[in-house]
Amino acid sequence: MDDRPEAALRSGQPPTISLVGDLPSARGGTPTSGAPPSTSTSTAADPHPPAPGVAASGAAQGGAPAARFGRVFAVVAAGVAMSNLDLFIVNVALPDMGRHFGGSSLSSLSWVLNGYAVVFAALLVPAGNFADRTSPRRAYLWGTGIFAFASALCAVAPGVWFLVAARVLQAAGAAVMTPSSLGLLLAAAPPERRGAAVRAWTAVSGLAAALGPVAGGLLTELDWRWVFLVNLPIGLAVLVAGPRLLPHPPRRPNAGRTDLVSAVLLTGGIAALALGLVRGPDWGWGSARVVGSLLATALLLAGFFYRSARHPAPVLPLPLLRVRTFSAATVAAVVFSVAFAAMLLSGILWCQDVWHWSALRTGLAIAPGPLMVPGLAIAAGPLVARLGAGTVAAAGCLVFGAGITWWILRLEPHPDYAGGMLPGMLLTGVGVGLILPTLISAAVTALPAASFSTGSAVVTMARQIGTVIGIALLVAALGGATPGDLGSLTDAYDLGWIITDAAVVLAALACLTIPRPRPTRAQPGESPQAPASPQAPASPQAPASAP
């Protein structure tokens, strides 16, 4: 397999969208270097050039004044923090939701998490395409409004399945809001501050993840509904301030419409897989319903890949997978996300269901792990430069696996946080800090600059799919416990952690297949640089991404 982006993408330029995942990527700049994205973009082939006074990249020439940029950043950061906090605070509140809804089973409650993740993954690319074709500003405000409205529905949910439906709507809002956030930020940033804007955007996500468990515990102590109600004042503030402060990046009405049928097939396929896994202990692993769910998964995903290979604007641009670094890092990210999701949910459930701790105490117990991530994400940069992304990520997998193994060996029904939970939580935090930023950066920066946004979207989509599978596998493991039997319950947790360790081992092996980048030899009189993006023919399916 040829690892050069030019060779891999020679068959056709994948469509680009105004989208970034957990780590930002902008056309013309790498997600991790912090270098300002390029603003020199030819408009010769663009039948809809930017409005006067707007650079081709979508930023106002010269950027906004510093004072206005600070206000734009506040509006964008509020929405980004709101959606990123949601994952952690809902995890912490899940046991309280189950008790409120008459002791709902874990297999039913798991859809509160998985329904969100499945829909978010499937709509991420189409929503970015929607933002390109209409307006990133309008898409961001609409996404924020949908997210806030759905949060209100979650808070008044009379039953668990109403809550799942509201979470699905919430995911749709997040999918519309997320792609346009960085594009709006860079459109307002002065050229000399665009690198700092990218780093600040990333820091918001990391800070939200670090504070999420404690915030979730505090809010759940009041009432689990507050984990959703807290979104309303934030969303309202964005909707009031946004129309006055957010810039107007140029829309791309000639952008091809992303294949919505593929999005439906992907949603159905992943949902069928999760259904078969979480209901396996109840239905029987050899039952017609489980086998039917798995067969439906195979057929739906086969249809998804079939359409992705033939549609001009697919949800998954298959040419990206021909880039060896990208495909290896994406596979590793999927498999590791299985382990990460299972680790996070199992730690929360253990504290509340086995140790009978409050939601607040649980949030404080979980927090040390996420707090390790932001600093390590930065510190890992020199290691990656010296050892390669694959080696660093594989080492992170070993550390993460050591944390899970510690839990298997040391966690007991009698609470012992310092000797049981804390060491494992710290080790998993170190592992996540070495793995996820490294894999995302390796995947996206292996692509030509024009495909950064699309690559980031695909990695984020893949990670959400891994999250669904990880939660489903943990629920299946815990579903085998005998009700009321503490020994059976702890054995079920051990099985879940063994599955988690197995996923980590597979992720480490996938990490080791990531090749180290080959240095580019400069011509005489030229400085070394990354390979240029191959030129794609002008096409309505290849809109310019966010600046």
N, C-alpha and C positions, 0 to 999 in steps of 0.2 A: 504493500500500500504506500503510495506516494504521500509524504507528509507536507509537501509544499502546497500552500493555499492556492497558488496560481494553477497548478496542475489539477488539484482536487476540484476546483470550481470552474474549470475551463468549459464544462458542459453548459454552464449558464449561471448567471449571477443570482443568488438567492434574494428574495425580496427583503428590503430593510424596513424596519418599523421604528417608531419613536418609543423604544422600550428598553428598560433596564431591569435586571433582576435584583438580587440581594446586594450585588456589587454593581455600581453603575458602569455603563459603557457608553461612550459617545462617539459618534462618527468623527474620525480624525484624531482620536486620542485614546490611549489605553486606559482601562479601568483602574489600574493600580499605580501607574506611574505618577498620576496627578498632573501630567502635562496638559496644558490647555489644548482643547480640541482645535483642529484646523478650521479656519473659516474661509479658506480660498476654495470655493467650489464653483465649477463652471456651470452656467445656466444655459448653455447653447442648445442643449437637447431638451430643455424644460419648457413646455408650452405654457406653464403657469409660473412665471418667475416671481420672486418675492416682490412685495410692494416697495415703492421707493423708500429709501432710508433704512431698508432691512437687508442685512447680509444674506447671502445665499444659504448660509447655515441655519438661518432662522433667528439669529440674534440681531437686535438692533445695532447698527454700526456704532462702535464705540461702547456698546453696553449701556446699562442704566447708571445713573449716579449712585455713589456708594450708599447714600441714605435710602434710596428707593430699593436697591438690591437687598438691603437688610430686611425690608418689609416683605419683599417677594419671598425671600428665603423663609421668613417666619410662616407665611401662608402655606408654602409648599411643605416645609418640615412638619407642620401640624398634621397635614393629611398623611404623610409618610409614617410619622410616629403612631398615628391612630391605627393604621392598618397593621403595622408591625407589632404593636403591643397586643393586638387581638389574639394572636396565636398563644402567647404565654398566659395571658390572664384567663382565657377560656379553659385551657388545660387545668389550671389550678382550681377553677370553679366547677369542674365536671362532676366530682363526687357530690357536691351540694345540690347540683341540678338533679342528679339521680334520686337523692332523698326527697327532694321537693315533689318530683313527679311520681310519687308512690312507689319508690324502689325500682325504677326502670332498670332493665338489665344493661350490663356494660355493652353488649352487642348492639342494643338500640342507641345508647348514648354515644357510641363511637361515631355514629353518623353526624353528630353535632360537629365533630372535627373533620371527618372524611368527606361529608357532603360539601363543606367549604373548600377543602383542598382539591377535590375532583373538579369542581366547576371553575375554580380559580385557574387551575392548570390548563383546562380546555379552552378557556376564553382569553387567556393572556395575549396570544398572538392576534386573534381577530380583533380584540379591543385596541391593540396598538395600531392595527390597520385602520380602524374606525377613527382613532385620533388623528392619523395622518390625513384621512380624506375629509374630515370635517374641520376640526380645530383642536389642537392640544389644550388650549385654554378652556374651551367649552367642554371637552371630554373630562378634564380634571374636575370641573365644577359639577357636571352631571354625575360623575363617579362618586364624588364626595356626598352629594345629595342622596343618591341611592344607598350608599353605605350607611349614612346616618338614619335614613328612614327604615332600612332593614334592621338596624340596631334597636330602634324603638319597637319594632315588631318582635324582635327576640326578647325584649324586656317584658312584654305583656303576653308572652306565649302561654296558652292554657295547657299545653301538652307537649311531649317531647317531639312529636312529628311536626307540629306547627313550628317548633323551634328549629328543627332541621330545615324546613322550607324557608324560614326567614334567614337562616345562615347561608343557604344557597343564593338567595337574593343579595345578601351581604357580600358574598364572594364575587358576584357579578359586578357590584359597585367597585370593589377593590381592583378587579381586573381592568375596569375602565379607567380608574384613577391612577394606578401605578405607572402605566407606560408613559404618560405625559408629564409626570412630575419633574424628572430631570431635564427634559427638553425645555420646560418653562423656566427652570432655574438658570440654565445656561443662556437662554434667550435674554435674560435680564442682567447677566453678569458682565462687567467690563472685561475686555479681552485678557488683561493681566491678572484677573481674579478667577478665571474659569477653572484652572487647576484646583485652586482652593475650594471652589464651589463643589467640585466632584468629591473631594475628600470630606467636606462637611456633610454632603448628602449621604455618604456612606456612614459617617459617624452617627447620624440620626438613627439609622436602622440598628446599628450595634448598641447604641444606648437604650433604645426601646426594648431590645431583647434582654439586656442586662437588668433593666428595672422591671420588666414584665412580671416575673414571679412574685416579687414583693407587692407590686401594685395590685396584682390579682388577688393576693391574700388579704390585703387591706380592704379591697372592695367587697370581696366575698364575705368578710366578717360582718359587713353591714347587711348585705343580701346579695345573692348571686346575680340578681338582675342589674346590679350596679356595674358589673363588668361590661354591660351593653349600654346602660344609660350614660356612662362617662363619655361615650362617643358623641352624644348629642350636642353639648356646648362646644366641643371642638369643631364638629361639622358645621354648626351654625356660624361660628366665628369665621371659618373658611368661606362659607357661602356669602357672608356679609362683606368681608374684606376683599375676597378674590376678584369680583367684577371690577373693583376700583384699582387694584394693585397689580394684577397679573398681566404680563405682556401678551402680545398677539403674534406668536410665530406664524409664518405663512402656512396655510393648509395646502394639501396636495390632492385636489379633486380628481386628478387622473390616476390616482393609485388604484391598482386592481383590488377587488374585493377578496378577502381571505375566504377560503373554502369553509363555510359554516357546516356543511354536511360532515366534513372531517372532524370538526369540533364535537358534533353530536356523537359520532362514532367513537371518538376517544372517551368522551364522558361515559357513554354506555359501557364500553369495554372495561374501563377501570372500576366503575361502580359494580359491574357484575363480578369482577374478581374479588373486590372487597366483600361483597355480599356472600359469595361462596366461602370465603375464609372465616368471616366472623360468625356465620351461622353453622359452620361445619360441626362444632361440638354438639349442637342441638339437633340438627337434621341427620347427622351421621355422615362421615366422610365419603362413604360409598353410595349415599342416597342419590335418587334421581335429581333432586333439587340442587345438590352441590355439583354433581357432574354436569347438569344443565347450565349452571352458572359459569363453570369453567369453559364449557364448549361455547357459550355465548361470548365469553371474553375473547377466545381465540378467533371467532368469526368476525366480531366487531373490530378487533385490532387489525386483523388481516384486511378488512375493508378500509380502515384508516390508512394503512401503509399503501394500499393500492391507489387510493385517491391522492395521497401525498406524492406519489411518483408521477402522477399525470396532471394534476391541477397546476395552473400557472402561478397561483399564489397560495401554496399549501400552508397548513398549520405547522408541519414539520418539513422544512426544506432538506430533502435527502442529500443533495450535493454536499452539505456541510459535514455529513458523516464520513465523507471520503477523506477528510483531513484527519490523519491518524491521531494527532494530539487532541483535537477537539472530541473525537468519538471516544477515545480512551478516558479522557477526563470526565466526559458526560456520563459514561457508564459507571465510573467510580463514584461520581456524585449521586447517581440514582441509588446504588447499592448502599452507600454510606448513609443516605437519608433514611433508608429503612431502619438502620441501627439507631440513628439519632432520634427518630420519632418514637421508637419503642423505648429507648432509654428515658426520654423526657416524661412520657406518660407513665411508665412503670415507677419511676421515682416518686411522682406525685401520688399515685394510687397507693403505693406502699406506705407512705407517711400518713395518709388519711384513713386507709382501710385496714392496715395491719397495726400501725402504731396509734391510730385514732387521734392524730394531731389535728389541730384546727387548720383552716385554710391559710391563715396568716403565718402560723408556725411552719407550715409546709412551704409557703413562698419563700420565707427566710432560709429554709433548709436547702431549697433548690438554687437560690441566687448565686452562691459562690461559683458554680460551674459557668453560667453565662457571663459572669463578671470577668472570667479569665480570658474571654474570647477577644475583645477589642484590642487589648495590648499585644496579645500574641499574634493577631492578624498583621500588625505592623512589624513586630520583631521577626516574623518568619521571612520577611523580604530578603535580607542578606543570606539566609540559609538557602532559599530557593535559588538565588543567583549563584551560589557556590556549589550546591549539591544537585540541583534540578528539582522541578516540581514533583515528579513522581516519587523521588526518594523522601522528600520532606512529608508529603501526604501519607506515604506508606508508614513512616515513623509515627505520624500522628495517629494512624489507625492502631498501631501497636499500643500506644499510650491509652487511647480510648478503650481498647479491648482489655487492657490491664485494669482499668477502672470498673468495667462490668464484671470481670472475674473477681475482683475484690468484693463486690456485692454478693456474688454467688457464695463466696467462702466465708464472709464475715457478717452479713446482715442476718439478724435473728429477730424473732417476734418481740423480744424484749428490747425496748428502745435503747440504742447506743449510737448516738449521732456522731460523736467525735471519733469513735473507733470503727464504725460501720459505714454510715452513709457519707460522711464528709470526705474521707480519702478518695472514695470512688467518684464523688461529684467533682472534686478538683482534677482528678486524672482525666475524666471525660471532658471537662472544660478545656484542659490543655490540648487534648486531641482535636476537639472541634476547632480551636483557634489555629491549629496547624493544617487542618484538612480543608475545610470548606472554602476559606478565602483563596487558598492555593489552587484548589481544583477549578474554581470559577474563573480565576485569573488565567490559569493555563489554558482552559478551554476557549475563552473569548479572545485572548491575545494571539492564539494560533491562527486566527482568521484574518483575511484582508480587512482593512479599516472600514470599508463600506458594509461589512457584514457583522461588525461588533454588536450592533443592537439586536439583530436577529439571533446571533449566537447566544447572547445573554438571555434572550427570551426562551430559547430552547432549553438552556441549562436550568433556568428557573422552573419551567414546565416539568422537566424531568425530575427535579428535586421534589416537587409537589406530588408527583406520582409515587416516588419512593416513600414519601411521608404516609400516603394512603396505605401502601402495602405494609409498612412497619407497624402502623396502628392496628391494622387488621390481623397481622400475625400475632401481636401481643394479646389482642382480645381473644383470638382462637386459643392461645396457650392458657390464659386465665379462665376461659370458659370450661376447661376440663377439670377444674377444682370441684370437689364435693362441697356443697353448701354447708356452712357451719363447722367444717373440719379445718382447723388452723394449719395442721400439718400438710393437708392436701393443698391448701392455698399457697403456703410457702414453696411447696414443690412445683406448683404451677408457675410462680414467679421465677424460680430457678430455670424452668424450661424456657420461659420467655427470654431470660438473659442468655441462655445457651444459644437460642436462635439469634439473638442480637450479636453475640460473639461470632457466630458463623457468618453473619452478614458483614461484620467488620473484617474478617479474614478475606472474604471474597473482594471487599473493597480494596484492601491492601494489595491483593494480587492484581486487581485492575489498575491501581496506581502505578505499579511497577512496569506496566506496559506503556506508560506515557514516555515518549522519547524526549531526550534533552534537545533543545533547539540548536540547530547548527548555525554557527556565526556566519554572517553574510560578508563576503569579501568585497571591500570597496574598490572601485576603479581608481586609477591614479588621479589624484586631485579631488577625490570625493571622500566623504566621511561615511563610515559604516551606517547602514540604516535598515529598517525592516523592509521586506519586499513590498513593492507597491501593489495596490489592489488591481486585479485584472479589469480591463475596461469591458463593461457590459453594454450591449446595444441599448439605445434608449427604448424604454418600455414602460407602459403604464403599470406593470407589475413591479417596478423597481423604484419606488419613491425614495426621496432622500430622507434620511433619518433625522432625529433631533440633532441640534448643533452640538 
